[in-house]
Amino acid sequence: MDRLSNTVRPYAWGSTTAIPHLLGTAPTGEPQAEMWMGAHPGAPSRVTRAGTEQPLSALIEADPGRELGRAAVAKFGPRLPFLLKLLAAGAPLSLQVHPNLAQAQEGYAAEERASIPIDAPHRNYKDANHKPELICALTPFEGFCGFRAPDRTAELLAALDIDSLKPYVDLLHAHPEDAALREVLTAVLSADRADMAATVTEAATACERLGGAHAPYAVLAHHFPGDPGVLAAMLLNHVRLQPGEALHLGAGVPHAYLEGLGVEIMANSDNVLRCGLTPKHVDVPELLRVVRFEATDPGILRPEASPSGEEVYETPIDEFRLSRYVRPEGAAPVDITAHTPQIVLATAGTPRTNDIPLGPGQSVFIPAGEKAELSGTGTVFRATVVA
């Protein structure tokens, strides 16, 4: 197995302290948003074999059968199907949604036929893959996920007592659920930007005055003044996760993170359609094609331990499987050998994989079939695939 050297991405929304605190390093004063673990071409982890450092992606490319195992290669191709991250939000992320596999393949093919450069700011599909995600909180974690029931959103908006929002309240009361959500989101994102900015500013003032359930939207408006994404977010469930709790974010489900540190795992894709809270491109027609207009319970995941102590976060996704071990003092070693590739990440304590000690924020890549044993104390996350 290989100890991983990982890249930290300095996105503007990142916390300046959360990842350094976990790693036991001094903050630089700059945002440290995500630490990537895997073989994504944007920032592959690095490993050292035979005295030579190389990207994990190159190691896998040289012999995918050995590194990933025959079953994973047959099911997902010669690439690591997931990307594991530490995510540290110090400010809100963009409100966004991800396509399903068929939509991604369709959208990618259409943009390729149109010869849109892969790095063009208005390009929606960077690849032909879907991007389901799972976020597990390491600290209290706050965000938005899935549409709230329209009648509850109507109450939230009505309490603001703003004339320009009253037509949205009427729409939410008058239509079937899917039509109500579609019409209001379409109206918010398609309205004149100057008129919408004035409405958002008025709504932000009201949210700050009311507090309570309205308070998170005042925070959004502080970071993104006048952005229609503030009103779009008011259509969504506001979610607070406690450490160890998780959210699964499937295709078509709008979501945004507000604040907190977590372990995130996703299918290896860059496909994001934005709804707001961003200066980046928002393609409203394509967004409306992808979004699932249905009210949902956010479905907070709480794992249950197996006899081995492994706690699995169950999702319907095969490209990744995330589990956790919380190992007390004196816990017996556990065999974690698998026929699939694995990344093991420590987040607390002094665990070991075979003879490799892991401090918080340190990780290893375990090739398929390699004998692996977990020992020591602390908290460890284990990422692999279902194949």
Number of C-alpha atoms within 10 A of each C-alpha: 20 16 21 22 18 20 16 17 15 15 15 16 20 25 25 21 19 23 27 15 13 17 14 12 10 11 15 10 9 13 22 26 26 25 21 23 29 25 24 21 12 9 18 21 23 22 22 15 12 5 7 7 11 14 21 26 20 15 17 18 16 12 12 21 19 16 27 29 20 17 15 26 19 12 13 15 14 19 18 27 25 27 23 29 22 27 29 30 28 21 18 22 21 22 24 23 28 29 29 20 15 12 18 24 16 14 21 22 15 13 16 15 9 9 9 16 12 15 10 9 10 13 20 24 28 19 17 20 22 25 24 27 22 24 26 29 22 22 17 15 23 21 23 22 27 28 26 22 18 25 17 14 21 21 13 17 22 16 13 19 13 13 10 15 18 15 11 22 20 15 20 26 17 13 13 11 17 15 14 22 26 17 15 21 21 16 15 19 21 13 12 11 14 11 11 20 17 16 19 25 19 16 25 26 14 19 23 16 13 14 12 9 10 21 15 22 24 23 18 22 23 14 16 19 18 24 25 28 26 29 26 22 27 19 26 24 22 23 17 18 21 16 15 18 20 25 22 24 22 22 19 22 24 28 25 23 23 24 22 25 26 28 22 23 27 24 21 24 20 18 22 20 26 25 29 24 26 18 10 12 14 19 15 16 11 14 22 17 11 19 21 21 20 19 18 15 12 20 13 15 19 16 16 14 14 10 7 12 14 20 19 19 21 15 17 10 16 16 23 25 21 25 19 23 22 18 22 12 9 9 12 13 16 16 14 18 17 17 19 21 22 30 23 27 28 24 24 20 18 17 24 20 25 14 11 14 16 23 21 20 19 20 25 24 21 24 24 23 17 17 15 18 14 21 20 20 20 20 19 28 21 21 20 28 22 13 16
